[in-house]
Amino acid sequence: MDNLTRQEERDKAYADAVISKLSPEKLLALEDFRKAASSMTCREVEKNVGTFRLNDATLLRFLQQKQFNVDKATKLLEKHLSWRNDFMPSQLTVKDVEAPLGSGIVRRAGLSKEGSPVVFIDVGNFYPKKLYKDSDEFVKLCAFFFEFNIRKLNPGVYHGVIIFDLKGFNYSEHGSKLSMSLVRILIQIIQEQYPQRMRKIYITNPPFLFNALWNVLKVIIEKDLKEKIVVVKKNGHVERVD
């Protein structure tokens, strides 16, 4: 079975599971969104490349991200399709992200106990001035991992996990304007380009200044994603952030 067939089966299973639990009002919102999206497209869909499709699974993720507000979901999907046209994420290869991959900043780390693919980010190897010519290079790395993990999802698994290990955090490097701007881009990618794709985000070994950094970033993190973020402190204590 090829990647496209597997993805189509996963998308149908996901959509069927979500639709079966929707209220009448949300079912009407889905119908309205189907009509709004009926004329939308992007180059990947037109060329029939990759596994991205404008099907119910995609529409539901964007609706869920915007609490079934059709107008907001429509605007978000339009922005996403424009983004896909710019970056063609399904066509990214290892060669496109060779330098940051070789740095050790990010790698796949097996599966969670729920079967979700885990991506491990070692902040100690994050040196943006050396690794990225511009922010587009960082976007490509993020998109590459999302697309790869989506293709590799096992049946019945629809979400992923990210672990941010801050053990090697250095404020002058990782708290810099450039580094923080890239973190904001990552948050935007998670929320706007791959909505409803995360099960959990774990932040381990937070530094002394973590709360100050969090106060800067939390204003752009939506409630749904914020509820999925868990901080694991050095003593093993686990807490949610707000």
C-alpha positions in Angstrom: 0.0 0.0 0.0 1.5 3.4 -1.0 1.7 6.5 1.2 -1.2 8.2 -0.5 -3.6 5.3 0.0 -2.6 5.0 3.6 -3.1 8.7 4.1 -6.5 8.6 2.5 -7.5 5.8 4.8 -6.2 7.6 7.9 -8.0 10.8 6.8 -11.3 9.0 6.3 -11.0 7.2 9.7 -10.2 10.5 11.4 -13.0 12.4 9.7 -15.5 9.7 10.5 -14.5 9.6 14.2 -14.8 13.4 14.5 -18.0 13.8 12.5 -19.8 11.1 14.6 -19.4 13.3 17.7 -20.4 16.6 16.2 -23.4 18.5 17.4 -26.0 19.6 14.8 -24.6 23.1 14.9 -21.1 21.9 14.1 -22.3 19.7 11.4 -23.9 22.7 9.7 -20.6 24.6 10.2 -18.8 21.7 8.4 -21.3 21.8 5.5 -20.8 25.6 5.2 -17.0 25.2 5.3 -17.2 22.5 2.6 -19.0 25.0 0.3 -16.5 27.8 1.2 -13.5 25.5 0.4 -15.0 23.9 -2.7 -13.2 26.3 -5.1 -9.9 26.3 -3.1 -6.8 24.6 -4.3 -3.0 24.6 -4.3 -0.2 23.4 -6.5 0.3 20.2 -4.7 -3.4 19.3 -5.1 -3.5 20.3 -8.7 -0.4 18.3 -9.5 -1.5 15.4 -7.4 1.8 15.3 -5.5 2.3 14.5 -1.8 -0.5 13.4 0.5 -2.2 16.7 1.3 -5.8 16.8 0.3 -8.7 19.2 0.8 -10.9 16.6 2.3 -13.1 16.4 5.4 -10.1 15.6 7.6 -8.3 18.8 6.6 -11.4 20.9 6.9 -12.2 19.5 10.3 -8.7 20.3 11.6 -9.0 23.9 10.5 -12.5 24.2 11.9 -11.5 22.8 15.2 -8.5 25.2 15.3 -11.0 28.1 15.0 -13.7 26.6 17.3 -16.0 25.9 14.2 -16.0 29.6 13.2 -16.4 29.2 9.5 -15.2 32.7 8.5 -12.0 32.3 10.6 -11.4 28.8 9.4 -11.8 29.9 5.8 -9.2 32.7 6.2 -6.8 30.3 8.0 -7.1 27.7 5.2 -6.6 30.3 2.5 -3.4 31.4 4.2 -2.3 27.8 4.6 -2.8 27.1 0.8 -0.8 30.2 0.0 2.0 28.9 2.3 1.9 25.5 0.7 2.3 27.2 -2.7 5.3 29.0 -1.5 7.1 26.1 0.1 5.6 23.0 -1.5 6.3 21.1 1.8 5.3 17.7 0.5 8.2 17.8 -1.9 10.9 18.7 0.6 13.7 16.1 0.8 16.6 15.4 3.2 18.9 17.4 0.8 16.8 20.5 1.3 17.4 20.4 5.1 20.8 18.7 5.1 22.7 21.4 7.2 20.4 21.7 10.2 19.8 17.9 10.2 23.5 17.4 10.4 23.8 19.7 13.4 21.9 17.4 15.7 19.2 19.9 16.6 16.3 17.7 15.7 15.7 14.0 15.2 13.0 11.4 15.3 12.8 9.6 18.6 10.6 6.6 18.1 6.9 6.4 19.2 5.1 7.5 22.4 3.1 4.8 24.3 0.0 6.0 22.3 1.9 5.3 19.1 2.5 9.0 18.2 5.7 9.8 16.4 8.1 11.7 18.7 10.4 14.5 17.5 13.2 15.4 19.8 14.7 19.0 19.7 18.0 19.5 21.4 18.2 23.3 22.0 21.9 23.0 22.9 22.6 22.4 19.2 20.4 25.4 18.1 22.7 28.0 16.5 20.5 29.9 14.0 23.2 32.2 12.7 25.3 29.3 11.6 22.5 27.0 10.4 20.0 29.2 8.5 20.6 31.7 5.7 17.1 33.1 6.4 13.9 32.2 8.1 12.7 30.2 5.1 15.4 27.6 5.7 14.0 27.2 9.2 10.5 26.9 7.9 11.6 24.1 5.5 13.1 22.1 8.3 9.9 22.3 10.4 7.7 21.5 7.4 10.0 18.6 6.4 9.5 16.9 9.8 5.8 17.5 9.9 5.3 16.1 6.4 7.5 13.1 7.0 5.8 12.2 10.3 2.3 12.6 8.8 3.3 10.1 6.0 4.6 7.6 8.6 1.6 7.7 11.0 0.4 4.2 11.9 -3.4 3.4 11.5 -5.5 5.0 14.2 -2.8 7.6 15.1 -3.4 11.2 14.1 -1.2 13.3 16.3 2.5 13.8 17.1 4.6 14.6 20.1 7.5 17.1 20.4 10.1 17.1 23.2 12.1 20.3 23.6 15.2 19.6 25.7 16.5 22.9 27.1 19.5 21.4 28.9 22.0 23.3 26.7 20.1 26.6 26.8 22.3 29.7 26.6 20.5 33.0 27.1 22.8 35.1 24.9 22.4 32.6 22.0 18.9 31.1 22.5 17.3 34.2 24.0 18.4 36.4 21.2 16.1 38.3 18.9 16.8 35.9 16.0 16.3 32.8 18.1 13.0 34.0 19.6 11.7 35.1 16.2 12.3 31.5 14.9 10.5 30.1 17.9 7.6 32.3 17.1 7.7 31.0 13.5 7.6 27.4 14.9 4.5 28.2 17.0 2.9 29.7 14.0 3.6 26.6 11.9 2.1 24.3 14.6 -1.0 26.4 14.9 -1.7 27.6 11.4 0.0 25.2 9.0 -0.5 21.9 10.8 -3.5 22.6 13.2 -4.7 19.8 15.5 -1.6 17.7 14.7 -0.1 17.7 18.2 -0.9 15.4 21.1 1.6 16.8 23.5 4.6 19.2 23.7 7.1 18.5 26.5 9.6 21.0 27.6 12.4 19.4 29.7 15.2 20.9 31.7 13.8 24.4 31.7 16.4 27.0 32.6 16.2 29.5 35.4 14.9 32.2 33.0 12.2 30.0 31.5 9.3 31.8 33.1 10.5 35.1 31.6 10.8 33.6 28.1 7.4 31.9 28.5 5.8 35.2 29.3 7.1 36.6 26.0 5.9 33.7 24.0 2.6 32.8 25.6 0.7 35.7 24.2 0.8 34.1 20.7 0.0 30.6 21.8 -3.7 29.7 21.5 -5.6 28.1 24.4 -5.9 24.7 22.6 -2.1 24.4 22.1 -1.3 25.8 25.5 -3.2 23.0 27.1 -1.0 20.5 25.4 2.3 21.9 26.7 3.8 20.2 29.7 7.0 21.3 31.5 9.2 18.6 33.1 11.5 20.1 35.6 14.9 18.8 36.6 13.5 17.2 39.7 11.0 15.3 37.6 8.1 17.5 38.7 5.6 17.9 35.9 3.4 21.0 35.4 1.2 22.6 32.8 1.9 26.2 31.8 -0.6 29.1 31.7 
